Amino acid sequence: MNFLDTKKKIIEIIEKLTSNTSSILSEKVFNIAAEVGIGDNLVNDCLEQLIEDKYIAVPVHGVIKKK
């Protein structure tokens, strides 16, 4: 799985978790990503990229807020 595929998968996870709310615990993203074989470092890299893309806000106290 390359970085773009991983980033798309993280976006899918965030979309699923934010279907009824605009914010989620980052721990949930890490847990679901781990279930599909994505390691913590890749998740961190993807989240940083999504912050740069202004898709999510900078996590505060483990809470990711979708913009």
C-alpha positions in Angstrom: 0.0 0.0 0.0 1.6 3.3 -1.0 1.2 6.6 0.8 -1.7 7.9 -1.4 -3.6 4.6 -0.9 -3.0 4.9 2.9 -4.1 8.5 2.9 -7.3 7.6 1.1 -7.9 4.8 3.6 -7.4 7.3 6.5 -9.8 9.7 4.9 -12.4 6.9 4.6 -11.9 6.1 8.3 -12.4 9.7 9.2 -15.4 10.1 7.0 -17.0 7.0 8.5 -16.3 8.1 12.1 -17.5 11.7 11.4 -20.8 10.8 9.7 -22.8 12.0 12.7 -20.3 14.4 14.3 -17.6 16.8 13.3 -14.9 15.6 15.8 -13.5 12.2 16.8 -10.9 10.8 19.1 -7.7 10.3 17.2 -7.3 7.0 19.1 -10.2 5.6 17.1 -8.5 6.4 13.8 -5.3 4.7 15.0 -7.3 1.6 16.2 -9.2 1.2 13.0 -6.1 1.8 10.9 -4.3 -0.8 12.9 -7.1 -3.3 12.2 -6.4 -2.9 8.4 -2.6 -3.1 8.8 -1.7 0.6 8.8 1.0 1.4 11.4 1.0 4.4 13.8 3.8 6.2 11.9 1.9 6.1 8.6 -1.2 7.3 10.4 0.7 10.2 11.9 2.2 11.1 8.5 -1.3 11.0 6.9 -2.8 13.1 9.6 0.0 15.7 9.2 -0.7 15.7 5.4 -4.5 16.1 6.1 -3.7 19.1 8.4 -1.6 20.7 5.6 -4.4 20.0 3.2 -6.8 21.7 5.6 -9.0 18.6 5.7 -8.8 18.4 9.5 -7.7 20.8 12.3 -4.7 20.2 14.4 -5.7 17.6 17.0 -6.1 19.0 20.5 -6.0 16.7 23.4 -6.4 13.7 21.1 -9.5 15.1 19.3 -9.5 15.4 15.5 -11.9 18.0 14.1 -13.0 17.8 10.5 -13.1 21.1 8.7 
